[in-house]
């Protein structure tokens, strides 16, 4: 049982590392979107909201991969919980 706990903790650290890496990559990916929207002279809050929307579209499946357990079936945004 002790081995299982150690493996689980290692897996959780790996998931955190992937999640942290995803945040770092999202900053790089979102930068061109922010600069592009800034050229339209939009207020900062509008630029931020629109860039977050694009980021959500891009990183939706990556987040599903990070937060889905290995043993559970793949989740979809379009299936109902029963």
C-alpha angles and dihedrals in degrees: 000000000000091000091054092053091050092049091048092051090049090050091050091052089050091051091049090050091051090047092049091047089051090056091051092049092047090059090055093045094047095050096079090047091053092047092048093050091045090062088066089063092237120162114269094247091055091048090049094049093048093047090049088052091054090045091053090053092050100043101038095101094040090056091048089054093049097046099040117095117236093236096050123083117257114280126227130196090227101055121091122232110241 
